[in-house]
């Protein structure tokens, strides 16, 4: 998939105010320091589309970006950032949950995890919640440039095996990425393109 256009549409905290268009949506979510903004900019080939901040947790709203005029990329607030107040975390959690439960246009979510770390409870519990609620998702391992190839393979295999030892009978699809090295860009975009083709086949405009 070639990204011909990528434009910011809106930010809001209420799912009912999200764009009312019959286009497929892909939500990106993860821990606040996982490199989400950098990944979004790399995928869209737009350096400043998603704002990158030195302070984790900057994204605090549901952000919609229209891509190629036929799908939405949705940047959701990160979770698990220690400096966010309990009140803020509760507020974020409420509208994130509402988004996933109510947004009919959502066709797939990408849960970002830092490939360098062991499985974090906050990530695996969120994945279980998505699974229990029938919300399709994939895992995106970020920051692959920080490890050597053998270590990448080892980390991913260990992560998937831990999931399979838990609540999962089958592992979710996963992608290995690096924003700085542009690793995984084409694979992720091809995956999205495949879903889009099926979506428009079933929902012709």
Phi, psi and omega in degrees: 000131175262130178275107182268330179209146178211115186226136174292135181251306182194161171234138175198172182243011181231124185300329181291346179264001178293160182308133181263066181233144182279053181246145179293145181239145177233118184263138177245127184210153179175182177300151191297339182247028187271352179093031184294311181298318179297320179296315179299316179295323179291316181296319182274351182061035178234109189303321185246021183297304175263132184287126179261129183237149174286349180253108179304148179092014183293322178290118183231009181224171173277115184251123180257132174236127178271124183249127178053020180058018178221005170201160180249135168260128184243119179264113183258155178302142176288160179238159174084015180274120189300328185279348177291138180291160179300323179296315180296316180300318180295320179295313179301313183300322182296311183278339172293314178299315179299319179301309183294324182283329190250341188281102184291333182285347182291121180252336178197146177244146176246113179265117184269135175224144179285119185298341184283341189256157173291160178307128179265139182303320182297326178286311184293326177292323178294319177298319178297320179297318177300314180298316180296332181263008176067032181260114182299137178207161174233160175259133175244112176277122182258167174063038180295340179292347182279350183233158175280157184310316181295322180291324178300310181300318180295315181297314181295316180298317179295320181296311182296318180297322178294322176297317182291336177281346181262238188273355189261131173273330180223136183287143175295158172301148179218156181226145177253125185225159170213120180292320183289327180259000180059031178283135175087356185300307184295323182294315179295316181293324177294322178298313178298317181299321179297318178293320179300316181299317179292321180300311183285338174292321180276337181230070182298141182278000000 
